[in-house]
Amino acid sequence: MATETTPRLMTKTEYARYRGVSKPYITKLAKNGVLVLRGGKVDVHASDTVLDDRPVDDVDPPPAHAFSVGPPPRPVAESLGQAGASFGQARTVEMVFRAKLRRLEFETKQGRLIEAEAVRKTIAEAVRTLRDGILGLPDRLATVLAAVLAAESDSKKVHVKMKTELSRELEALANAIGGI
């Protein structure tokens, strides 16, 4: 296995090649705010976190400036005696969070995501309709089956009639769920 490390920042073309997708797709994601960009380049780890939907804890802080004068600044939380994220880490986490929200909006607008409550209501209505239809079978079939049984003792006709009615109810359920 190769031990190559992935660069922190890539151009959109490099990132498209890295992800195995087209450059226009990456450009579309960047335009919609789904990718985390730093100075026009894609932050690989943060953008992968958004696209792979990993927890935000996996995000590294942005790189520090190479030319800083004096000792490295201590994170505010450490200077107050608290363990926590540095400003850079907090900013990266916020950027990833905003990018994930934009990704959800983007996928919703494309029709890939739908509201869970709407699905729950539709399914509940379809199942309720199926239950009512099945509970109504005895009322619809009683006279027909009594007539068939009185006229002759052919169980095949009874079987066909019951199967037809059950199939009609299940097809109605399938149509209701298919409309989601």
N, C-alpha and C positions, 0 to 999 in steps of 0.2 A: 504494500500500500504506500502511496506517495505521501511524503510529509510536507508537501507544499502548504503554505498558509495563504489564505485569501487576503488580497489587499483590502485595506479599510475603505478606501474610496475608489470608485470606478466611474468611467464615462458611461453614458446610457448605452452606447454600443457594446462596450465590454460587459456591462451588467446583463444586457440581453443575451449575449453569447454565454455568459456564466449561468444564467437561469434556463437557457435552452428555449428561449422565446424570441419573437421578432422585435426589432427595434421600435417599430410603430406602437406595439403593445406597451413597451416600457415607457415610451414617450406619452402615451395616453394615461398610464398610471401616474406618471410624474405630473402631468397637467392637472389631473384630478386630485392631486395631493396625497396619493396613496403611498408613494415612495418618500423616504427621508433623504432630503438633499442637503448637502453642505457645500456651499460655494459653487453650485451648479453641478456637482458630482454626486453620485449615489453613495450614501453610507451603506455599505454592503450588509454589515451585521444587523443594523437597525431595520433596513428594508426587508431583509430576509425574515426578521422577527415578525414584521407586519404581514408579509405574504404567506409565511408558514404558520401564522397565528400562534406563535410561541408566547410564553409568559414574558412580561416586560422585564422581569428580573434578569433575563439572559442578556440584556443589552449592556454593552460596554460604554464607558463615558467617551465623549469626543476626545481626539488627540489634543494634548497641550501644545501651545505654540513653542516651536523649537528655539526661538530667540527670546527668552525671558530674562530679565535682569533681577538679581537678588534671589533669595531663597524661594522655593515653590510655595505658593499660598496654601494655607491650611483651610480645609473645608470649614464652613461656618459651624456646622453641627459639631465637629471635633473641638473647635475653639470654645464652644459652649459646654463641652463635656458630654455631648450626646453622640452616640454612634448613628450615622446616617449617610445619606448620599451627598456627594459634592454637588455644586451648582451645575456642573457639566453633566453629571449623571442624571440629575433631576430634569434638566432641560431635554436630554435625550429621551428620557422616559415620557415626558410630556409630548415630544414630537412623535414618538411611536404611538402613543395613545391617540393623538389627533389623526395620525395617518390611518390607524385602524378604524376610527370613526368614519373617515372619508371613504375607506374601502367598503365599509358596510353600506354607506349611502350610494356609492358607485354601483355595487352589486344589486342593490335594491332597485335603482333606476334601470338597470339592464334586465331586470326581471328574474334574476337568479335567486333572490331572497324574497320571501313574502312574510307578512306578519303572522306570528304564531297564533294570536287570538282569532284572526279570521279563519285560519285552518281549523282551530278547535271548534268554532261555531259551526262551520260547514260540516265537519265530520259528525258533530253531535246531532245536527239536524238530519243528516243522512241516516245515521244509526237509529234515531227516533222514528223516522219514516219507515225504515226496514222493520223495526219492532212492531209498529202499528200494522204494517202489511202482513207480517207473519201471524200476528194475533187475529187478524181479520180473515185468515184462510178458513177456519172452521165455518164462519158465517157464509162465506162465498161457496164453499164446497159441500156443505151439508146436504142441500137439496139435490145437487147434481150427483153426489156419490150415493145417496139413498135411492135415487132413480136407477142408477147403473146397477147397484147391488140388487134391487128388487126385480129388475128385468132379467138379469142373468148373473151368474156367479163368476164372471170373467175378471179376475184380479188385474189383468194386464191393462184394461181400460181405466181402472182406478189408479193404477200406478202412473199411467201416462198423464192423466188429469192432474194428479198431485205434483208430478215433476214439472209440468207446464206452469202451474201456478207458482211453485217455488222458484223456478227459473226466471219468471217475470219479476218477482220481488228482488232477487239477487241482481238482475240486470239493472233494475231501477237504482239499486245501491251503487253499482259500478258506474252508472252514468252520473250520479250525484257526486261521487268522489272524483271522477274524471274531470269534472268541471272546476276543480280547485286550481 
